[in-house]
Amino acid sequence: MFEKILIADRGAAAVRIARTCERLAVATAAVYGEAEREATHVEACDEAFPIAGSTANPDPETVAAIVQAAIHCGAQAVYPGYGPLGRDADFARSVAEAGLVYVGPSPESLASLGDRLGARSLATRAGVRSLAASSKPVTDTPEAYDLAEQLGYPVAVKGLTAVAGHEPIRCDEPEELGPALERARERALQGSGDGRLYLESYVELPRLLEVQLLCDSRGGCIALGEIETSLRRGTRRLLDESPAPALGSLVQSELKRGILWDSAIRVAREAKLHGLASAEFIMNRSGQLFFTRMRPQLQASHPITEMCTGTDLVELQLRVAAGEAIPEEVQRIQPTGHAIGARVYAEDPARDFAASEGSIETLRWPLMAPGALRVESGEKAPSEHRLEDEALLSVVASRGQTRHQALLGLDRVLAEAAIAPLATNLRFLRRMLADESYRAGQYDVELCARVLSTPDRTAPRREPTAPRTAEATGSPSRRPPPRAKR
């Protein structure tokens, strides 16, 4: 095990990693930009170093500063966390060239997975099915028309780089394709600087799944359960849960689950992955599964995997990064119970989910039985949240023996939680939990849009602005007279 690591992330991710390191007696160093001097991750680590820029939007100068900070403090490894550095092949290469251990896959694996078509190629070689798509980037509009006709409408226009972070644009007919290509190229350039695009068959009302994987450097690779991630608004995930209700509704669900896990492992081995990764799949209405991409890092949804498996994924990732094999007891683990995770964002549903900023004077989470509740947060009170800060404030996870128990527990947590006066989506998350389709486990990626199109019956009743007294109403008060004191 390492004696000291540098955590190249901020917020909840860095605080989470530091907590495991403290338990393992591994010293930690943090990095922070000028505006992050008082951040919680700075307090959570043993020491901290200022850098130019921020790990949220790293540029070459920021990357160089992080590597130099790791060398200066005597760290043996760099843990990239949830953020963009966990997917950056150039950053992983810079860390390795400095003689340090990058806690994650090799630069070569990261490069192969950062390209969506490259990831599809890996899946094909592993014998895992992907959606029909163009085999190369689309270079001009006439070519795109030909490809779309071959695939059949509707088609999805996607950025080639997996980190672009934008929804695919749907085209139902040829007249929509030209404008869609222009919009998609602009989004891709803004998101990743790579404007290359490709076309893929569009799936109506899909459900989205991911498999949590752990791989070591000795050829070991295991699945630690699957997570359903269908409930989202745009690309912003709202509720994640494990095991996936999408599989539970299928005939021979356990057989389907085994196929899903095996497919994820085969792609991971083909990519020569090392460490944690999440293999993402899309499921159509017929129950067919298609590989879409691999996220080669610790995910914000990891608490629900840990709650169902009784593992510490950060510890396991550190151990395999240090050259250890996956422990035999971990290889035998089978997930139990049900866990649901909610993502709390700094956004205002009353203003079309506009990003919110302001002070956090109150920050409160209710107490629950050990093992029933997890809160991963990088926030504190009092503090100020700025627009440039990460929108994800906290991940709150509830576990029960059944899905119903986990759902009721999470609803109670969200009802009793308080983050104020900063505007958040706490109440909107409860609105999603209350939806009948969600409670039945019969939902898809369009559920959020359907809920938003219906009146909000959970809105609190408006209280009168003035007390209804005799003076205010013009009628005599019916309040009984006070009792005489004995």
C-alpha positions, -999 to 999 in steps of 0.1 A, spaced: 0 0 0 11 36 -6 24 57 22 12 90 6 -10 100 -23 -20 133 -40 -57 137 -47 -62 155 -80 -99 163 -75 -120 186 -53 -153 186 -34 -172 154 -25 -148 132 -44 -117 144 -27 -133 143 8 -145 107 1 -110 95 -10 -94 112 20 -117 94 44 -106 60 32 -69 71 32 -72 82 68 -86 48 78 -57 31 59 -31 54 75 -22 68 40 -12 104 41 -30 127 17 -22 160 -2 -48 182 -18 -45 208 -46 -67 239 -49 -72 269 -71 -73 304 -57 -110 304 -51 -109 270 -34 -86 280 -5 -113 274 21 -129 243 4 -138 212 24 -113 190 5 -85 212 16 -94 207 52 -99 169 47 -64 163 36 -32 163 56 -17 191 35 -26 212 5 -9 230 -23 -21 260 -45 -21 255 -82 -30 276 -113 -65 270 -124 -87 242 -111 -90 204 -114 -125 210 -127 -113 225 -160 -76 215 -162 -53 230 -188 -17 220 -195 -4 245 -169 -28 230 -143 -17 194 -151 20 204 -148 13 221 -114 -4 190 -101 24 167 -111 50 191 -95 30 193 -63 29 155 -61 67 153 -66 73 181 -41 52 166 -13 67 131 -17 36 114 -29 39 79 -45 7 81 -64 -19 104 -78 -56 96 -75 -77 115 -101 -111 110 -85 -145 115 -103 -134 145 -125 -120 149 -160 -85 140 -150 -97 105 -144 -104 101 -181 -74 121 -194 -48 99 -211 -23 128 -213 -26 134 -176 -20 97 -168 10 98 -191 25 129 -173 20 112 -139 38 80 -151 66 99 -168 73 116 -134 78 82 -118 45 82 -100 16 58 -100 -16 69 -117 -44 53 -97 -64 42 -127 -60 26 -162 -29 30 -184 -27 60 -208 -32 35 -237 -64 22 -222 -77 57 -215 -69 68 -250 -87 38 -266 -118 44 -244 -119 82 -249 -130 77 -285 -165 64 -288 -158 45 -321 -126 31 -305 -146 18 -276 -171 3 -300 -143 -14 -318 -131 -29 -285 -165 -42 -278 -167 -58 -312 -134 -76 -307 -147 -88 -273 -178 -102 -290 -201 -77 -273 -230 -61 -293 -232 -24 -299 -258 -3 -317 -255 0 -355 -235 31 -363 -211 47 -388 -177 30 -388 -158 63 -391 -163 99 -383 -187 118 -405 -168 144 -425 -194 160 -447 -232 164 -450 -237 143 -482 -219 114 -465 -241 118 -434 -272 116 -456 -260 83 -471 -251 68 -437 -284 79 -422 -303 62 -450 -283 30 -444 -290 31 -406 -326 41 -410 -343 70 -393 -344 80 -365 -307 84 -360 -286 100 -333 -258 125 -340 -230 122 -314 -197 137 -306 -168 113 -312 -150 121 -279 -166 104 -250 -160 134 -226 -181 158 -247 -209 155 -221 -238 164 -243 -269 145 -253 -271 130 -287 -293 150 -312 -322 130 -326 -331 132 -363 -364 118 -376 -360 128 -412 -334 139 -437 -344 176 -435 -333 176 -398 -299 161 -404 -280 192 -417 -290 215 -388 -284 187 -363 -248 182 -375 -241 219 -371 -255 219 -335 -238 187 -326 -204 199 -339 -207 232 -320 -216 214 -288 -187 189 -292 -162 217 -298 -174 235 -266 -173 203 -246 -141 187 -256 -125 207 -284 -130 178 -307 -157 185 -334 -157 151 -350 -191 134 -351 -206 100 -360 -241 86 -365 -258 59 -345 -292 42 -345 -316 59 -321 -333 38 -295 -369 48 -285 -376 50 -248 -345 31 -236 -333 22 -202 -297 28 -192 -275 5 -172 -239 4 -160 -219 -24 -145 -193 -16 -118 -160 -34 -125 -128 -39 -106 -97 -51 -125 -62 -58 -113 -29 -59 -131 -28 -97 -129 -57 -104 -152 -84 -105 -126 -116 -87 -134 -150 -89 -115 -184 -73 -117 -197 -58 -84 -233 -54 -95 -252 -32 -120 -268 2 -116 -298 16 -134 -292 52 -145 -323 59 -166 -337 86 -145 -320 118 -156 -328 153 -168 -308 157 -200 -273 144 -192 -277 152 -155 -284 120 -136 -310 123 -108 -316 88 -93 -295 57 -95 -304 23 -81 -290 -11 -77 -301 -38 -86 -316 -24 -119 -354 -27 -120 -351 -29 -158 -336 -63 -155 -360 -74 -128 -390 -69 -151 -375 -93 -178 -382 -130 -182 -352 -149 -170 -338 -118 -153 -309 -136 -136 -298 -150 -169 -299 -116 -184 -280 -101 -155 -253 -127 -160 -250 -119 -197 -247 -82 -188 -220 -87 -163 -201 -111 -185 -202 -86 -214 -189 -58 -193 -160 -80 -181 -151 -90 -217 -149 -54 -228 -128 -44 -198 -103 -72 -205 -101 -63 -242 -93 -27 -231 -67 -41 -206 -83 -20 -179 -67 -17 -145 -86 -3 -115 -123 7 -113 -145 12 -143 -182 14 -152 -194 -2 -185 -225 15 -198 -252 -3 -217 -285 7 -233 -316 -15 -232 -344 -13 -258 -380 -21 -252 -375 -57 -263 -349 -62 -235 -319 -63 -259 -287 -49 -244 -261 -29 -263 -227 -16 -251 -222 22 -254 -191 32 -236 -167 26 -206 -161 51 -178 -127 42 -165 -128 58 -130 -146 60 -97 -182 71 -102 -203 95 -81 -228 66 -78 -203 43 -61 -220 45 -26 -249 23 -37 -225 -3 -50 -206 -2 -17 -238 -4 3 -250 -35 -16 -216 -53 -16 -201 -42 18 -169 -30 0 -148 1 0 -141 8 -37 -116 35 -30 -95 10 -9 -98 -17 -35 -87 7 -62 -57 18 -42 -47 -18 -35 -48 -29 -72 -30 3 -82 -3 -7 -57 1 -41 -75 -21 -63 -53 -45 -88 -67 -83 -86 -61 -88 -102 -26 -104 -137 -28 -132 -126 -4 -141 -97 -28 -142 -121 -57 -168 -141 -40 -191 -112 -31 -227 -112 -43 -247 -79 -39 -276 -80 -15 -305 -57 -7 -314 -26 -27 -299 9 -27 -310 41 -43 -289 72 -47 -301 108 -53 -280 136 -67 -285 170 -51 -276 199 -74 -273 236 -70 -301 244 -94 -335 261 -91 -364 241 -105 -386 272 -103 -363 289 -128 -362 261 -154 -333 245 -134 -310 274 -138 -277 271 -119 -280 287 -85 -254 305 -64 -255 320 -29 -249 312 7 -253 279 26 -263 288 61 -280 256 70 -268 221 60 -286 192 78 -290 155 71 -312 132 93 -298 104 113 -306 68 102 -296 33 113 -260 24 104 -257 11 69 -291 26 58 -278 60 48 -248 74 30 -241 111 23 -212 121 2 -208 158 1 -181 185 -3 -203 212 13 -202 228 47 -221 256 65 -217 284 65 -202 287 30 -207 304 -4 -215 284 -35 -205 301 -68 -217 295 -103 -182 282 -113 -183 256 -84 -194 220 -92 -232 218 -95 -233 185 -78 -236 193 -41 -242 158 -26 -250 122 -33 -274 108 -8 -280 70 -8 -304 48 11 -303 10 14 -330 -15 25 -336 -52 22 -362 -44 -5 -366 -16 -31 -396 -4 -12 -377 1 20 -348 19 2 -373 42 -16 -391 51 16 -359 57 34 -345 80 7 -378 99 6 -376 105 44 -340 117 41 -348 142 14 -379 154 33 -359 160 65 -327 174 48 -321 211 47 -297 231 25 -306 267 27 -310 294 15 -292 281 -16 -318 268 -42 -315 231 -48 -334 203 -64 -342 185 -31 -380 188 -34 -379 179 -71 -361 147 -63 -390 138 -39 -414 146 -68 -396 120 -89 -397 94 -61 -435 100 -57 -442 92 -94 -462 60 -98 -441 48 -127 -410 52 -107 -424 35 -76 -434 5 -98 -400 4 -114 -415 9 -148 -397 39 -161 -374 50 -189 -352 80 -198 -383 101 -207 -399 99 -172 -384 132 -160 -398 150 -191 -432 135 -185 -432 145 -148 -423 180 -157 -452 182 -182 -477 176 -154 -488 199 -126 -468 196 -94 -493 183 -68 -466 181 -42 -461 219 -40 -466 232 -5 -498 252 2 -492 289 4 -497 302 39 -518 334 44 -496 365 45 -513 377 77 -528 359 107 -566 355 105 -575 373 137 -607 391 146 -591 424 135 -581 409 102 -614 392 93 -639 415 108 -656 387 127 -654 379 164 -627 355 175 -638 320 183 -607 312 204 -617 300 238 -608 323 267 -576 313 286 -579 290 316 -576 307 349 -544 298 368 -548 277 398 
